């Protein structure tokens, strides 16, 4: 088992760090409206359904923007795509600081926040592009741990909103965004794993069954993570009567668990196999969702969400150990496509929770629905892996040994 130092020597750590920071700050901005949900709801007297839609809109917008940014990155380079995106985000934060003054403005700002959510595929491909296949799971786990930006948002946004007004938080975010821009310019280098391909070859993952299979799994792991991360401040505030700042801190505990475990998910996927790790975490997620329907105390609920987020985070890391093995020549596009569908699932979750609260008086139907969907996908995973193993991936989802398959990375769309 390779040591962490050995893994880092096999790639380019400064680029990996720049990719992590880029994704971390983008993620924090992406979930700002969720972190400030109780403040915005109180300001405009929103219904639960309106709150759910307001929270879900940045997720939806970010999901839609992921794939186009991934395709752009294949042409102008991942570093250039990241810098372009972050520059646009700064402009969006300026708009939020000066011009948001109504609920409709908040919705418009939600679309602009979605720009930050498009960073996913580019960040992971940039960070892992310097590393060999056997270490890409850990590298992607480290870059993907930038979803710890949720922690930054829920930790700092509520107290800043309380002290200066929630609109001012957009201004603070715009200034802070300059940090990853500078780091990206100074430290990052474009990875050498880029390949000249036609547009059709770049988007071939759209036409494979494997791409959609990965996307369904990611709806659960990442969709659950981002959807719950955005909704939990409102959930804790409304369900347990805690203060807005306390709701953010409780959400931070769960989000921190999910972000940190993502690295371990990638690490163990490299060594034990991504398919095996995904199987375990999907089972754990089902148990967590069902346990939350029992309406436990605040302390128990917080612990259950921490366990749930740990499972989802590990699943995120494990899934993206498999992506570069299946699409080694266009990982940024494939990752963006899978991330897009997964984020769309996250956009659905706050709406489901808001409607559940408005029409049934509680959140139980939402948890049951997500547990049932996870069970279905878990069953499908058992079927899918029979075709995967030996074709482009080894037993349990480990790297396929040289010589087992003639061309691991050149699977034709029709064979997927």
The 8 nearest C-alpha neighbors of each residue, nearest first, counted from 0:
[[1, 2, 270, 3, 269, 5, 6, 266],
 [0, 2, 5, 6, 3, 4, 134, 270],
 [3, 1, 5, 4, 6, 0, 7, 8],
 [2, 4, 6, 5, 7, 1, 8, 137],
 [3, 5, 7, 2, 6, 8, 1, 9],
 [6, 4, 8, 2, 3, 7, 1, 9],
 [5, 7, 3, 9, 4, 8, 2, 134],
 [6, 8, 4, 9, 5, 10, 12, 3],
 [9, 7, 5, 6, 10, 4, 11, 12],
 [8, 10, 6, 7, 130, 5, 131, 11],
 [11, 9, 130, 129, 8, 7, 12, 6],
 [10, 12, 13, 14, 129, 15, 7, 8],
 [11, 13, 15, 14, 7, 16, 10, 8],
 [14, 12, 16, 15, 186, 11, 187, 17],
 [15, 13, 187, 17, 16, 12, 11, 126],
 [14, 16, 126, 12, 18, 13, 17, 19],
 [17, 15, 19, 13, 14, 18, 12, 20],
 [16, 18, 14, 20, 183, 19, 15, 187],
 [17, 19, 122, 21, 15, 126, 16, 20],
 [20, 18, 142, 16, 145, 22, 17, 21],
 [21, 19, 23, 17, 22, 18, 179, 24],
 [22, 20, 18, 179, 19, 23, 24, 17],
 [21, 23, 145, 25, 19, 20, 24, 26],
 [145, 24, 22, 148, 20, 26, 21, 25],
 [25, 23, 27, 26, 21, 22, 148, 20],
 [26, 24, 115, 22, 28, 27, 23, 29],
 [25, 27, 148, 29, 23, 24, 28, 146],
 [26, 28, 148, 152, 24, 149, 25, 29],
 [27, 29, 31, 25, 26, 30, 115, 24],
 [28, 30, 26, 112, 115, 116, 27, 31],
 [29, 31, 33, 28, 32, 27, 229, 34],
 [32, 30, 34, 28, 33, 29, 152, 35],
 [33, 31, 35, 34, 30, 36, 54, 109],
 [32, 34, 229, 36, 54, 30, 35, 31],
 [33, 35, 153, 31, 32, 36, 152, 232],
 [36, 34, 32, 33, 38, 37, 157, 31],
 [35, 37, 33, 39, 38, 34, 32, 40],
 [38, 36, 40, 39, 35, 233, 41, 243],
 [39, 37, 41, 35, 36, 40, 42, 165],
 [38, 40, 42, 36, 41, 37, 35, 43],
 [41, 39, 45, 37, 44, 38, 42, 43],
 [40, 42, 44, 38, 39, 43, 37, 45],
 [43, 41, 39, 40, 44, 38, 45, 37],
 [42, 44, 45, 40, 41, 39, 102, 101],
 [45, 43, 41, 40, 42, 46, 39, 50],
 [44, 46, 40, 43, 49, 50, 47, 41],
 [45, 47, 49, 48, 50, 44, 357, 40],
 [48, 46, 353, 50, 49, 357, 51, 45],
 [47, 49, 353, 51, 354, 46, 50, 52],
 [50, 48, 46, 52, 51, 47, 45, 53],
 [49, 51, 53, 47, 48, 52, 45, 54],
 [50, 52, 350, 353, 349, 48, 54, 49],
 [53, 51, 55, 49, 54, 50, 350, 56],
 [54, 52, 50, 51, 56, 55, 49, 106],
 [55, 53, 51, 33, 52, 56, 50, 32],
 [54, 56, 346, 52, 58, 53, 57, 349],
 [55, 57, 59, 58, 53, 109, 54, 52],
 [58, 56, 109, 113, 60, 110, 59, 112],
 [59, 57, 346, 61, 55, 56, 60, 62],
 [58, 60, 56, 62, 346, 57, 61, 343],
 [61, 59, 113, 57, 63, 110, 62, 58],
 [113, 62, 60, 116, 117, 64, 58, 63],
 [63, 61, 339, 342, 59, 60, 65, 64],
 [62, 64, 60, 61, 65, 339, 59, 66],
 [65, 63, 61, 117, 62, 67, 66, 60],
 [66, 64, 117, 335, 68, 62, 339, 67],
 [65, 67, 335, 69, 336, 68, 64, 70],
 [68, 66, 70, 69, 65, 64, 71, 63],
 [69, 67, 71, 65, 66, 70, 72, 64],
 [68, 70, 332, 66, 72, 67, 331, 71],
 [69, 71, 67, 73, 72, 68, 332, 66],
 [72, 70, 68, 74, 73, 69, 67, 75],
 [73, 71, 77, 76, 69, 80, 75, 74],
 [72, 74, 70, 71, 76, 75, 69, 77],
 [75, 73, 72, 71, 76, 70, 77, 195],
 [76, 74, 72, 73, 79, 71, 80, 77],
 [77, 75, 72, 79, 78, 73, 74, 80],
 [76, 78, 72, 80, 79, 121, 125, 81],
 [77, 79, 81, 80, 76, 189, 82, 187],
 [80, 78, 82, 81, 76, 77, 83, 75],
 [79, 81, 77, 83, 72, 78, 82, 84],
 [82, 80, 78, 84, 79, 83, 77, 85],
 [81, 83, 79, 85, 84, 80, 86, 78],
 [84, 82, 80, 86, 81, 85, 79, 87],
 [83, 85, 81, 87, 86, 82, 80, 88],
 [86, 84, 88, 82, 87, 83, 81, 89],
 [85, 87, 83, 89, 88, 84, 82, 90],
 [86, 88, 90, 84, 85, 89, 91, 83],
 [87, 89, 85, 91, 90, 86, 92, 84],
 [90, 88, 173, 92, 86, 91, 87, 85],
 [91, 89, 93, 87, 88, 92, 94, 86],
 [92, 90, 88, 94, 93, 89, 111, 87],
 [91, 93, 95, 173, 169, 89, 94, 90],
 [94, 92, 90, 96, 91, 95, 170, 97],
 [93, 95, 91, 92, 97, 96, 98, 90],
 [96, 94, 92, 99, 93, 98, 169, 97],
 [95, 97, 170, 93, 169, 94, 166, 167],
 [98, 96, 94, 95, 93, 99, 166, 170],
 [97, 99, 94, 95, 96, 100, 104, 93],
 [100, 98, 104, 95, 101, 105, 97, 96],
 [99, 101, 104, 98, 102, 105, 166, 103],
 [102, 100, 104, 103, 99, 105, 43, 106],
 [103, 101, 105, 104, 106, 43, 100, 99],
 [102, 104, 106, 105, 101, 107, 100, 99],
 [105, 103, 107, 99, 101, 102, 106, 108],
 [104, 106, 108, 102, 103, 107, 109, 99],
 [105, 107, 109, 103, 108, 104, 53, 102],
 [108, 106, 104, 109, 110, 105, 103, 111],
 [109, 107, 105, 111, 106, 110, 104, 112],
 [108, 110, 57, 106, 112, 107, 111, 56],
 [109, 111, 113, 107, 108, 57, 60, 112],
 [112, 110, 108, 113, 109, 114, 91, 107],
 [113, 111, 109, 29, 114, 110, 57, 115],
 [61, 112, 114, 57, 60, 116, 110, 111],
 [115, 113, 112, 116, 117, 111, 61, 88],
 [116, 114, 25, 113, 29, 117, 112, 118],
 [115, 117, 61, 113, 29, 114, 118, 26],
 [116, 118, 65, 61, 64, 115, 114, 119],
 [119, 117, 116, 121, 122, 115, 120, 22],
 [118, 120, 122, 121, 117, 123, 335, 22],
 [121, 119, 335, 334, 331, 123, 122, 124],
 [120, 122, 124, 331, 119, 123, 118, 77],
 [123, 121, 18, 125, 119, 120, 124, 118],
 [124, 122, 126, 120, 139, 125, 142, 121],
 [123, 125, 331, 121, 127, 126, 128, 122],
 [126, 124, 122, 128, 123, 127, 121, 77],
 [125, 127, 15, 18, 123, 124, 128, 142],
 [126, 128, 138, 124, 130, 139, 129, 125],
 [129, 127, 190, 125, 124, 130, 126, 192],
 [128, 130, 10, 190, 127, 11, 191, 131],
 [129, 131, 10, 127, 128, 135, 9, 134],
 [130, 132, 133, 134, 135, 129, 9, 10],
 [133, 131, 135, 134, 130, 324, 398, 323],
 [132, 134, 131, 135, 398, 269, 136, 130],
 [135, 133, 132, 136, 131, 137, 130, 138],
 [134, 136, 138, 132, 137, 127, 139, 130],
 [137, 135, 320, 265, 139, 138, 134, 269],
 [136, 138, 266, 265, 140, 139, 135, 134],
 [139, 137, 135, 127, 141, 140, 136, 142],
 [138, 140, 142, 136, 141, 137, 123, 127],
 [139, 141, 262, 137, 265, 143, 316, 138],
 [140, 142, 144, 138, 262, 139, 143, 137],
 [143, 141, 19, 139, 144, 123, 140, 126],
 [142, 144, 140, 145, 141, 139, 123, 146],
 [145, 143, 258, 146, 141, 142, 147, 140],
 [23, 144, 146, 147, 22, 143, 19, 148],
 [147, 145, 148, 144, 23, 26, 258, 149],
 [146, 148, 145, 258, 149, 150, 144, 23],
 [149, 147, 27, 23, 26, 146, 151, 150],
 [148, 150, 147, 152, 27, 151, 146, 153],
 [149, 151, 251, 148, 147, 153, 152, 154],
 [152, 150, 148, 154, 149, 153, 155, 27],
 [151, 153, 27, 149, 156, 150, 154, 155],
 [152, 154, 247, 34, 150, 156, 151, 155],
 [155, 153, 151, 152, 150, 248, 247, 156],
 [154, 156, 152, 153, 157, 158, 151, 159],
 [155, 157, 159, 152, 153, 158, 160, 154],
 [158, 156, 160, 244, 159, 155, 35, 161],
 [159, 157, 161, 160, 156, 155, 244, 162],
 [160, 158, 162, 156, 161, 157, 163, 155],
 [161, 159, 165, 164, 157, 158, 163, 162],
 [160, 162, 158, 159, 164, 163, 157, 165],
 [163, 161, 159, 160, 164, 158, 165, 157],
 [164, 162, 160, 159, 161, 167, 165, 168],
 [165, 163, 160, 166, 167, 161, 162, 159],
 [164, 166, 160, 167, 168, 163, 35, 161],
 [167, 165, 168, 96, 164, 169, 95, 99],
 [168, 166, 170, 169, 165, 164, 96, 163],
 [167, 169, 171, 170, 166, 165, 172, 160],
 [170, 168, 172, 92, 96, 167, 171, 95],
 [169, 171, 96, 173, 167, 168, 172, 92],
 [170, 172, 168, 174, 173, 169, 175, 167],
 [173, 171, 169, 175, 170, 174, 176, 168],
 [174, 172, 89, 92, 170, 176, 171, 175],
 [173, 175, 171, 176, 172, 177, 170, 89],
 [174, 176, 172, 177, 173, 178, 171, 179],
 [177, 175, 173, 178, 174, 179, 172, 24],
 [176, 178, 180, 175, 179, 174, 181, 173],
 [177, 179, 176, 180, 181, 175, 182, 174],
 [180, 178, 182, 21, 181, 177, 20, 183],
 [181, 179, 177, 183, 178, 182, 184, 82],
 [182, 180, 184, 178, 183, 179, 185, 177],
 [183, 181, 179, 185, 184, 180, 186, 17],
 [182, 184, 187, 180, 17, 181, 186, 185],
 [185, 183, 181, 182, 186, 180, 187, 82],
 [184, 186, 182, 183, 181, 187, 180, 188],
 [187, 185, 13, 183, 182, 14, 184, 17],
 [186, 188, 14, 183, 17, 13, 185, 184],
 [189, 187, 14, 190, 186, 78, 13, 11],
 [188, 190, 78, 191, 77, 187, 76, 125],
 [191, 189, 128, 129, 192, 188, 125, 193],
 [190, 192, 193, 189, 129, 128, 194, 188],
 [191, 193, 190, 128, 194, 129, 328, 327],
 [194, 192, 191, 328, 195, 190, 73, 329],
 [195, 193, 196, 328, 192, 329, 73, 191],
 [194, 196, 193, 197, 73, 74, 328, 201],
 [197, 195, 200, 194, 201, 198, 199, 328],
 [196, 198, 200, 199, 201, 195, 202, 194],
 [197, 199, 201, 200, 202, 196, 70, 203],
 [200, 198, 197, 202, 201, 203, 196, 204],
 [199, 201, 203, 197, 198, 202, 196, 204],
 [200, 202, 198, 199, 203, 329, 197, 196],
 [201, 203, 199, 204, 200, 205, 198, 332],
 [204, 202, 200, 205, 206, 201, 199, 412],
 [205, 203, 206, 207, 202, 210, 333, 412],
 [206, 204, 203, 202, 207, 210, 336, 211],
 [205, 207, 204, 203, 412, 208, 210, 202],
 [208, 206, 412, 415, 209, 204, 210, 205],
 [207, 209, 211, 415, 210, 212, 206, 412],
 [208, 210, 212, 207, 211, 415, 213, 204],
 [211, 209, 213, 207, 208, 212, 204, 214],
 [210, 212, 214, 208, 213, 209, 215, 207],
 [211, 213, 209, 215, 214, 210, 208, 216],
 [214, 212, 216, 210, 211, 215, 209, 217],
 [213, 215, 337, 211, 217, 212, 216, 340],
 [216, 214, 218, 212, 217, 213, 211, 219],
 [217, 215, 213, 214, 218, 219, 220, 376],
 [216, 218, 341, 220, 214, 219, 221, 215],
 [219, 217, 341, 222, 344, 215, 216, 220],
 [220, 218, 217, 223, 222, 216, 221, 373],
 [221, 219, 311, 217, 223, 314, 222, 315],
 [220, 222, 224, 217, 223, 218, 341, 219],
 [345, 223, 221, 218, 344, 341, 342, 219],
 [222, 224, 219, 226, 221, 220, 345, 225],
 [225, 223, 221, 222, 227, 226, 228, 220],
 [224, 226, 228, 222, 227, 345, 223, 221],
 [227, 225, 345, 223, 229, 348, 228, 224],
 [226, 228, 230, 229, 224, 231, 225, 223],
 [229, 227, 225, 226, 231, 230, 224, 254],
 [230, 228, 33, 227, 226, 231, 30, 225],
 [229, 231, 227, 233, 228, 232, 349, 234],
 [230, 232, 234, 233, 227, 228, 250, 229],
 [233, 231, 246, 247, 235, 234, 230, 236],
 [232, 234, 236, 231, 230, 235, 37, 237],
 [235, 233, 231, 237, 232, 236, 238, 230],
 [236, 234, 238, 246, 232, 239, 237, 233],
 [235, 237, 233, 240, 241, 234, 246, 238],
 [238, 236, 234, 235, 240, 239, 233, 241],
 [239, 237, 235, 234, 236, 240, 233, 241],
 [238, 240, 235, 241, 237, 236, 297, 234],
 [241, 239, 236, 237, 238, 242, 235, 246],
 [242, 240, 236, 239, 245, 246, 243, 235],
 [241, 243, 245, 244, 246, 236, 240, 247],
 [242, 244, 246, 245, 236, 37, 247, 241],
 [243, 245, 247, 157, 246, 242, 158, 248],
 [246, 244, 248, 242, 247, 243, 241, 249],
 [247, 245, 232, 243, 249, 244, 235, 248],
 [248, 246, 153, 250, 244, 245, 232, 249],
 [247, 249, 251, 245, 250, 246, 154, 244],
 [250, 248, 246, 251, 252, 247, 245, 301],
 [249, 251, 247, 248, 253, 252, 231, 232],
 [250, 252, 248, 150, 254, 249, 253, 255],
 [253, 251, 255, 249, 250, 254, 256, 248],
 [252, 254, 305, 256, 250, 251, 255, 304],
 [255, 253, 251, 257, 256, 252, 150, 258],
 [256, 254, 258, 252, 257, 253, 251, 150],
 [255, 257, 253, 254, 309, 259, 258, 305],
 [256, 258, 312, 309, 308, 254, 260, 255],
 [259, 257, 147, 144, 255, 261, 256, 260],
 [260, 258, 261, 256, 257, 262, 255, 144],
 [259, 261, 263, 262, 313, 257, 312, 258],
 [262, 260, 312, 313, 316, 264, 258, 259],
 [263, 261, 140, 141, 265, 260, 264, 259],
 [264, 262, 266, 260, 265, 261, 267, 313],
 [265, 263, 313, 316, 261, 317, 262, 267],
 [264, 266, 316, 136, 137, 317, 140, 268],
 [265, 267, 137, 263, 269, 268, 264, 136],
 [268, 266, 270, 269, 264, 271, 265, 263],
 [267, 269, 273, 272, 265, 317, 271, 270],
 [270, 268, 267, 266, 136, 272, 271, 397],
 [269, 271, 267, 268, 272, 266, 397, 0],
 [272, 270, 268, 267, 269, 397, 273, 275],
 [271, 273, 396, 397, 268, 395, 275, 274],
 [272, 274, 268, 396, 317, 276, 275, 277],
 [273, 275, 396, 277, 395, 276, 272, 278],
 [274, 276, 278, 395, 277, 273, 272, 279],
 [275, 277, 273, 279, 278, 274, 268, 280],
 [278, 276, 274, 280, 314, 275, 279, 281],
 [279, 277, 275, 281, 276, 280, 274, 282],
 [280, 278, 276, 282, 277, 281, 283, 275],
 [279, 281, 310, 283, 277, 282, 278, 314],
 [282, 280, 284, 283, 278, 279, 277, 285],
 [281, 283, 285, 279, 280, 284, 278, 286],
 [282, 284, 280, 286, 281, 285, 310, 287],
 [285, 283, 281, 287, 286, 282, 307, 310],
 [286, 284, 370, 282, 288, 283, 287, 289],
 [285, 287, 283, 289, 284, 288, 290, 282],
 [286, 288, 284, 290, 307, 289, 285, 303],
 [289, 287, 291, 285, 366, 290, 286, 370],
 [288, 290, 286, 291, 292, 287, 285, 367],
 [289, 291, 287, 292, 288, 293, 286, 303],
 [292, 290, 288, 293, 289, 294, 287, 300],
 [291, 293, 363, 290, 294, 289, 366, 288],
 [292, 294, 291, 295, 290, 289, 363, 300],
 [295, 293, 292, 291, 296, 300, 363, 290],
 [296, 294, 293, 300, 299, 297, 291, 298],
 [295, 297, 299, 298, 300, 294, 301, 239],
 [296, 298, 300, 299, 301, 295, 239, 235],
 [299, 297, 301, 300, 296, 302, 295, 303],
 [298, 300, 302, 296, 301, 297, 295, 303],
 [301, 299, 303, 297, 302, 298, 295, 296],
 [300, 302, 304, 298, 299, 303, 297, 305],
 [301, 303, 305, 299, 304, 300, 306, 298],
 [304, 302, 300, 306, 305, 301, 307, 299],
 [303, 305, 307, 301, 306, 302, 253, 308],
 [304, 306, 253, 302, 308, 303, 307, 256],
 [307, 305, 309, 303, 304, 308, 302, 310],
 [306, 308, 304, 310, 287, 309, 305, 284],
 [307, 309, 257, 311, 305, 310, 306, 312],
 [310, 308, 257, 306, 312, 256, 307, 311],
 [311, 309, 280, 313, 307, 308, 312, 284],
 [310, 312, 220, 308, 314, 313, 309, 224],
 [313, 311, 257, 261, 315, 309, 314, 310],
 [314, 312, 264, 261, 316, 310, 260, 315],
 [313, 315, 311, 317, 312, 277, 316, 220],
 [316, 314, 312, 318, 313, 317, 220, 221],
 [317, 315, 265, 264, 261, 140, 313, 314],
 [318, 316, 273, 265, 314, 264, 320, 268],
 [319, 317, 315, 320, 321, 316, 314, 273],
 [320, 318, 322, 321, 316, 317, 315, 136],
 [319, 321, 136, 317, 318, 322, 265, 135],
 [320, 322, 319, 324, 318, 323, 273, 325],
 [321, 323, 319, 325, 324, 320, 326, 318],
 [324, 322, 327, 326, 325, 330, 321, 320],
 [325, 323, 321, 322, 327, 326, 392, 132],
 [324, 326, 322, 323, 327, 391, 408, 321],
 [325, 327, 323, 330, 328, 329, 324, 408],
 [328, 326, 323, 324, 408, 330, 329, 325],
 [329, 327, 326, 330, 194, 193, 408, 192],
 [330, 328, 331, 332, 326, 327, 201, 333],
 [329, 331, 333, 326, 323, 332, 334, 327],
 [332, 330, 120, 124, 334, 69, 121, 329],
 [331, 333, 69, 335, 334, 330, 70, 329],
 [334, 332, 330, 336, 335, 331, 204, 337],
 [335, 333, 120, 331, 337, 332, 336, 330],
 [334, 336, 120, 66, 338, 332, 65, 333],
 [335, 337, 339, 66, 333, 338, 334, 332],
 [338, 336, 214, 334, 339, 340, 335, 341],
 [339, 337, 335, 341, 336, 340, 334, 342],
 [338, 340, 62, 336, 342, 337, 341, 65],
 [341, 339, 343, 337, 342, 338, 214, 336],
 [342, 340, 218, 217, 338, 222, 344, 343],
 [341, 343, 345, 222, 62, 344, 339, 340],
 [344, 342, 346, 340, 345, 341, 59, 62],
 [345, 343, 222, 218, 347, 342, 341, 346],
 [222, 344, 346, 226, 342, 343, 348, 347],
 [347, 345, 55, 343, 58, 59, 344, 348],
 [346, 348, 344, 350, 345, 349, 351, 343],
 [347, 349, 351, 345, 350, 226, 346, 352],
 [350, 348, 51, 352, 351, 55, 347, 230],
 [351, 349, 51, 353, 348, 347, 352, 52],
 [350, 352, 348, 354, 349, 353, 355, 365],
 [351, 353, 355, 349, 350, 365, 354, 362],
 [354, 352, 48, 51, 47, 350, 356, 355],
 [355, 353, 357, 351, 48, 356, 352, 358],
 [354, 356, 352, 353, 359, 358, 357, 362],
 [355, 357, 361, 360, 353, 354, 362, 359],
 [358, 356, 354, 355, 360, 47, 359, 353],
 [357, 359, 355, 356, 360, 354, 361, 353],
 [360, 358, 355, 361, 356, 357, 362, 354],
 [359, 361, 356, 357, 358, 355, 362, 363],
 [362, 360, 356, 359, 363, 355, 364, 357],
 [361, 363, 356, 365, 355, 364, 352, 366],
 [362, 364, 292, 366, 365, 361, 367, 355],
 [365, 363, 367, 366, 362, 368, 355, 361],
 [364, 366, 368, 363, 352, 367, 362, 351],
 [367, 365, 369, 363, 288, 368, 364, 370],
 [368, 366, 370, 364, 365, 369, 371, 363],
 [367, 369, 365, 371, 366, 370, 364, 372],
 [368, 370, 372, 366, 371, 367, 373, 365],
 [371, 369, 285, 373, 367, 368, 372, 288],
 [372, 370, 374, 368, 373, 369, 367, 375],
 [371, 373, 369, 375, 374, 370, 368, 376],
 [374, 372, 370, 376, 371, 375, 377, 369],
 [375, 373, 377, 371, 372, 376, 370, 378],
 [374, 376, 372, 378, 373, 377, 379, 371],
 [377, 375, 379, 373, 378, 374, 380, 372],
 [378, 376, 374, 380, 379, 375, 373, 281],
 [377, 379, 375, 376, 380, 381, 374, 382],
 [378, 380, 376, 382, 381, 377, 383, 375],
 [381, 379, 383, 377, 382, 378, 384, 376],
 [382, 380, 379, 378, 384, 383, 377, 385],
 [381, 383, 379, 380, 384, 385, 378, 386],
 [384, 382, 380, 385, 381, 386, 379, 387],
 [383, 385, 387, 386, 382, 381, 388, 380],
 [384, 386, 383, 387, 382, 388, 381, 389],
 [387, 385, 384, 383, 388, 390, 389, 382],
 [386, 388, 384, 390, 385, 392, 391, 389],
 [389, 387, 392, 393, 390, 394, 386, 385],
 [388, 390, 393, 392, 391, 387, 399, 403],
 [391, 389, 387, 388, 392, 404, 386, 407],
 [390, 392, 407, 389, 387, 325, 399, 388],
 [393, 391, 399, 388, 398, 396, 389, 390],
 [392, 394, 399, 397, 388, 398, 396, 389],
 [395, 393, 396, 388, 397, 392, 272, 389],
 [394, 396, 272, 274, 275, 397, 393, 273],
 [397, 395, 272, 273, 274, 394, 393, 392],
 [398, 396, 272, 393, 394, 395, 392, 269],
 [399, 397, 393, 392, 400, 133, 396, 132],
 [400, 398, 393, 392, 397, 391, 401, 403],
 [399, 401, 403, 398, 402, 393, 404, 392],
 [402, 400, 403, 399, 404, 405, 398, 407],
 [401, 403, 404, 405, 400, 399, 406, 407],
 [404, 402, 401, 400, 405, 399, 389, 390],
 [403, 405, 402, 406, 407, 390, 391, 401],
 [406, 404, 402, 407, 403, 401, 409, 408],
 [407, 405, 409, 408, 404, 410, 391, 402],
 [406, 408, 391, 404, 409, 405, 410, 390],
 [409, 407, 406, 327, 410, 326, 325, 328],
 [410, 408, 406, 407, 411, 326, 328, 327],
 [411, 409, 408, 412, 414, 407, 415, 406],
 [410, 412, 413, 414, 409, 415, 207, 203],
 [413, 411, 207, 415, 414, 206, 410, 203],
 [412, 414, 411, 415, 207, 206, 410, 208],
 [415, 413, 412, 411, 410, 207, 208, 209],
 [414, 207, 208, 412, 413, 209, 411, 410]]
